[in-house]
């Protein structure tokens, strides 16, 4: 029997991010790629023709791989007649930047200065992946700086993000958190980790100049465009960690990344939105900094890499989002195992609020039945207050 919900998804999510107790534990999904959409559409849970007619009429998804349509399929039947009734409360969409061409390479580059490739696998499923940095020499970086006008954000992309966000909220009771890539990813995706480390040690002024250039050219203008659309939750993607710790010395993070990240947070808060950061890996070393600059929630938090109980107890100001292992458990365990694991997670991490469980990263080759088991379990066991 479907439970009567006392809060909307937006009320539920904002309540948690404000450190208060919601009617039940909300749920989160970062997103999924073409592989997961293909698996889902070849499962018993696939979108029916009737579903697609309604979703197309509502213009829910406009970009491949159309993940918002899959997220909407999890709705209860009173929202989508063919819905799975495994409620998802919040998902993510990110504003993609423009593309640029530089003289030293024949490849079209991402806004960050990185390379990407579109690949069609043997099974016919497409993938679009970042494949490495292109700005490997100082002269490459300096040529990139000359493309300032071409790197300015496109306003139409942010209007489209706003339309999808409003549709998902008003018609499907799903919060779409929106944002852009963070200062560390924008930097290292272009110049690479090796250059970041070398410049941090030997030419810190040059590294800061590059980070400041990206902030002033497209990061700050993009955030301002985003805030004009009045989002409720801003979510920035910026992976700081490896499995065993940070990708850089913590002193370097505090010197080069933290000041710009704090500006991200300030712009979101000044615009009336909550700020969440997606950051993979073991990032416990900088949780005190997250508290200091006012981050409302941290997402990903793979349980094998992070002391989640400690975070919950030591940093109650920050909501924990994600935390459900997608690299092993959601791929290889049974639905029943997943249900029991989620029940335990909710009891352990969610008793005092501050918890929004979901997969720690994008869904790729995960069995759809496991993902459905995950969200049904959150809905079934989330009413613990």
Buried (B, 14 or more C-beta within 10 A) or exposed (E): EEBEBEBBBBBBBBBBBEBEBBBBBBBBBBBBBBBBBBBBBEEEBBBEEEBBEBBEEBEBBEEEBBBBBBBBBBBBEEBBEBBBBBBBBBBBBBBBBBEBEBEEBEBEBBBBBBBBEEEEEEEEBBBEEEEEBBBBEBEBBEBBBEBEEBBBBBEEBBEBBBEBBBBBBEBBBBBBBBBBBBBBBBBBBBBBBEBBBBBBEEBEEBBBBBBBBBBEBBBBBBBEBBBEBEBBBBBBBBBBBBEEBBBBBBEBBEBBBBBBBBBBBBBBBEBEBBBBBBBBBBBBBBBEBBBEBBBBBBBBBBBEBBBBEEBBEBBEBBBBBBBBBBBEBBBEBEBEEBBBBBBEBBEEBBBEBBBBBBBBBBBBEBBBBBBBBBBBBBBBBBBEE
